[in-house]
């Protein structure tokens, strides 16, 4: 699984002009699921993101995690993270998980984050979404779950 994590002061996702998910301070997670990803990847990524110390403490150092600040998480499925742009000019999506499996693991990721005590908002799987955010910093990370663990 691949995730782009952006520290935000606010974020929301809209479908057909209506807000379907919104958060205040926390992280926006764009989540891509690839063939071969499994439940362990979803759990590992949820724990990694919730525990990632990317928020500033009183001394101005990135020393606090999402839980420490009472932050929220907005999870948005992002099929294009599985795109391979190495050859030609058109991305290949051969490594993307089939939609049913991708949705199952996306939902499992969301459930795992909630189980860790973080308030979660979501987009709508496979919908045409518009994502609005204020990137705080800007602070952005790309995280991939370790492969070959299942």
N, C-alpha and C positions, 0 to 999 in steps of 0.2 A: 504494500500500500504506500502511496505517496501523499504527502500533505504539504501544502503551503500554509504557513502560520503567520498571520499578521497581527501584531499588537495594535489594538484600536481603542479609541475613546468612545466610539459608537459605530455600529454597523447595522445594516438592514438588507433584506432581500425582498424583491417585489416580483410578483407574477401577475401579468395582465393589469398592471397599474396598482395592484393592491399589495400592501405589506403583509407577507406571510411569516416573517421571522425578524426579530430585532433584538439587539442587545445594547447595553451601555458599555462601560469599561470592561475589557477582556480581550479575547482573541477571536478572529475570524479564521476558520479552517476550511480551506478548499481541499477536498478529499477525493483522490483517485484510486480506483481498485483495479488491479491487474490479475490476469490469469495466474493461478497458483497461490494467490493470497488466501488466507484462512482466518479462522476465529482468533488464533494466537496473534496474528498481525493486528487485528482490530483492537484487541486488549492491550497489546504492547504499545501501540500508537496512542491510545487513550491515556494510559498511565504516563507515557513520556510527555505528552502535551500538557496534561494537568500539572505535572510536577516540574515542568521546565521553568527555570528561574530567569524570567525575562522582564520582570517588573522591578522598578527602582525602589530601593529601600530609602531610609531617611538620609543616608550618606550619598545618595545619588548613584549607587551601584546596582547593577542588575543582580538582585539577590533574592527576589520574592517570586513565588509561583502564583498561578491563577487562584488556587485555594487560599493562599495567604492574603490576597487582596479582596477576596470575596467577588472575584470577577466572573464573567459569563462567557459562554462559548457559542458562536454561531457556526453551525456546520452546513456546508454547501457541497453537494456532490459535484465533482468536476471531472467528467469523462476525458477531457482533453489532456489531463495530466498523464494519461497513458500513451499519448501521442509520441511517435518517434519521428524526428525531423532530420535524421542523419542522411537519408538518401532523397534526392529529388527535391521538389518544391512543395509537394503535398504530403502532409503528415500521414503516417501509417498508424492505424489503431489496432493492429493485429494482437498486441499484448493486452488489450483491455478485456476485463472480465465480462462475460455475458450479462445483460441487464438484470436478470433475476438474482444472480449471485452477487453482483455489485450492490444492488439495493439491500440484499440481506446483510452484507458486511457493513454497509453504510449505517443501516439501522442498528446493528450490533455495536458499532463504534459509538453511536449516540447513546445507547443504553449503558455502555460501560462508563462513559463520561458522567452521565447522570448518577450512576452507582458510586462514583467517586465524590459525590456531593457538589457537583457544579451544575448551575442552572444552564440549560441548553435550549437554543432556538435553532430552527432548521429552515432550509429551503424546501422545495418539492422535487423529489427525484425525477429526472428526465424532463423537467419543465424548462421552458425558455425563461431564464431568470435575469433580473437586473440587480447587481450587487452594489450597494452604496456603502462606503466606509470612510472613516477618518483614521488613517494609519498614524499611530502615535510613535514618533521618533524621526523618521520611519524605522520600524523594527519588523523585519521579515525573515523567516527561516524556512528552509525546505528540509523535510525529514522523510526518510524512507524506512519502512520496517525492515529488519534483517530478513534475508531470504533463506530458505532451506531449513527452517526450524520445525516445520510440521512433519 
